[in-house]
Amino acid sequence: MIKPKKLKRGDTIAIVSLSSGMAGDKLFKHRYLQGKKRLEEVFGLKVVTMPNALKGSDYLNKHPELRAQDFMDALKDKNIKGIICNIGGDDTIRLLPYIDFDIIKNNPKLFMGYSDTTVNHFMMYKAGVTSYYGPAVMTEFAENYEMHAYTKKYIEEVLFQNLENITIASSPYWTSEFLDWQNEKYSFTKKKNAN
């Protein structure tokens, strides 16, 4: 398996929407913007949003070939060092006819996302390139109020540091409090933790 290089501060990463297009929907755009801002300010990355990533749910549902094109173009771009998904969804499988596995193999890059992004991880695996099942832009990076310290710590260790072995401990805190993403005021509301 090919293991892509770790990220460094100042690197350029691409944001893609390979399944759900909700990052481009008016109701949720603030989540995308908050996640993008944190990638830039907390992790010191330059962020490029691929051309179709913010075209909205309806448009991206009708155009799996354009979602795949964003993925392939991000891989081919020599300036882009990593790719992070906006969010999962439920139909990444429709990208398969448009995926060039040689492009993945010949342009190994750090790739991260979860949920329906599992299909993309299998694409990476088939091409012989490792990937990271982990945080997405609209969820962990755009966490209400601020990112959890636990999440920041392990993103730093896993994506930026060249450590041979990393032990990911269970978080001492968790929350199941629901704050509706459609209500932008909740972006500035800290969730209540339980332990």
DAURFEN-V914739 format. One record per backbone hydrogen bond with DSSP energy under -0.5 kcal/mol. CO is the residue of the C=O (numbers start at 1). NH is the residue of the N-H. If there is no record, write none. Layout:
<<CO & NH> <CO & NH>>
This chain:
<<2 & 4> <2 & 130> <8 & 11> <11 & 46> <12 & 81> <12 & 82> <13 & 48> <14 & 84> <15 & 50> <16 & 18> <16 & 86> <20 & 19> <21 & 24> <22 & 25> <25 & 28> <25 & 29> <28 & 31> <28 & 32> <29 & 33> <30 & 34> <31 & 35> <32 & 36> <33 & 37> <34 & 38> <35 & 39> <36 & 40> <37 & 41> <38 & 42> <38 & 43> <39 & 45> <40 & 44> <44 & 10> <46 & 13> <46 & 48> <48 & 15> <48 & 50> <50 & 53> <52 & 55> <56 & 60> <57 & 61> <58 & 62> <59 & 63> <63 & 66> <63 & 67> <64 & 68> <65 & 69> <66 & 70> <67 & 71> <68 & 72> <69 & 73> <70 & 74> <71 & 75> <72 & 76> <73 & 77> <76 & 78> <77 & 80> <79 & 12> <81 & 110> <82 & 14> <83 & 112> <84 & 16> <85 & 137> <86 & 138> <88 & 20> <91 & 94> <92 & 95> <93 & 96> <95 & 98> <96 & 99> <99 & 101> <100 & 103> <100 & 104> <101 & 105> <102 & 106> <103 & 107> <104 & 107> <105 & 108> <110 & 83> <111 & 132> <112 & 85> <113 & 134> <114 & 117> <115 & 118> <116 & 119> <117 & 120> <117 & 121> <118 & 122> <119 & 123> <120 & 124> <121 & 125> <122 & 126> <123 & 127> <124 & 128> <124 & 129> <125 & 128> <128 & 2> <131 & 133> <132 & 113> <132 & 134> <136 & 139> <136 & 141> <137 & 142> <140 & 143> <144 & 146> <148 & 152> <149 & 153> <150 & 154> <151 & 155> <152 & 156> <153 & 157> <154 & 158> <155 & 159> <155 & 160> <156 & 160> <156 & 161> <157 & 161> <159 & 7> <161 & 163> <166 & 168> <167 & 169> <174 & 194> <177 & 179> <180 & 183> <182 & 184> <183 & 186> <184 & 187> <185 & 188> <186 & 189> <187 & 145> <188 & 190> <194 & 174>>
